[in-house]
Amino acid sequence: MARVRAQKRLKRSASRVRRLPQGPHGGIELLLIQSVDHLGNQGDVVEVKPGFAKNYLLPQGLATLATEHHKRMIQKHQSRLQDIEQQRLASLRALADSLSNQSVTIEANANEEGHLYGSVGATEIVAAVKRIEFSITEDQIRLEGPLRELGLYTIKIHLGHEIEGALKVWVVPTVDEGDEAAASTS
């Protein structure tokens, strides 16, 4: 009798466990809701490792299970999805073009030879770009290294889907209040 109860309990608990569908190579098959860099585009069926699916793609809402129902829904709305994607890419290209026409100025402490006492990095560039009312993040800025000298730099900004913009960054020395007063009296 106890043995029968234990078997029923085991069957019930096994039916509650939700298993993710496995693909032909042993990974988890998912349908991408949004395009993910280095993985696939929106509407693609991809196979990923279980940890990547459970810990990143599913909780972030980037993918869903690749059921037949979801696949049919994507096929029905494929043209609409392509139109939305084209609009998004057009807006990213427009942002890249408008950023290419902009320049920002960053003041930094420097010695008389033009070497900065510190450096200018992505954080300072993002703050300067926000002052001209554009919204970018630090991970979109592609620096070859920190800026350590005064001058004009052209910085690449990766906006996604192989769309990059260029931004002119002027690094100028800070003007002390004492220097301003001396310049205005002369």
PyMOL commands that set and color helices and strands:
alter all, ss='L'
color gray80, all
select helices_A, chain A and resi 2-16+50-60+68-76+78-100+122-131+138-140+177-185
alter helices_A, ss='H'
color red, helices_A
select strands_A, chain A and resi 28-32+45-48+63-65+103-108+115-120+141-142+147-149+151-160+163-173
alter strands_A, ss='S'
color yellow, strands_A
deselect
rebuild
show_as cartoon
